[in-house]
Structure formats: structure tokens, C-alpha cells
Amino acid sequence: MDAETIAGLIGLAVGLLVLLGLSIFESRAYRKEHDGEGMMHHWLAEHHVLGRVRRRH
């Protein structure tokens, strides 16, 4: 591998770590502001997806 490839992979790894960190931070902040309800649950409930899914026991 040449230096440009290694630098590109390092940049990609750093970018993904920053994205993951921001996602975790935003998720925790959203839960605090919305009484523990997660973003995915809120989105699914707003778009009536949860009512369409049949739960099997």
C-alpha cells in the first residue's frame, strides 16, 4: 500500500468514529428531551409502522 491509500483509510476510520460518537450523543440527548422515547420508536410510531407490524408470540 502506498501512503495515499493509508492516509485515506485513516481518514475514513476517523470520520466513521466521529459519526458514531455524534450519533450516540444525539440519541442520548433525544431520549432525555422526550421522556426516554428513542428516535427510532418515535419515527416508527409517527409513520404508523408499529400498527402494521403483527406481533407473534
Secondary structure, 3 states (H helix, E strand, C coil): CCHHHHHHHHHHHHHHHHHHHHHHHHHHHHHHHCCCCCHHHHHHHHCCHHHHCCCCC
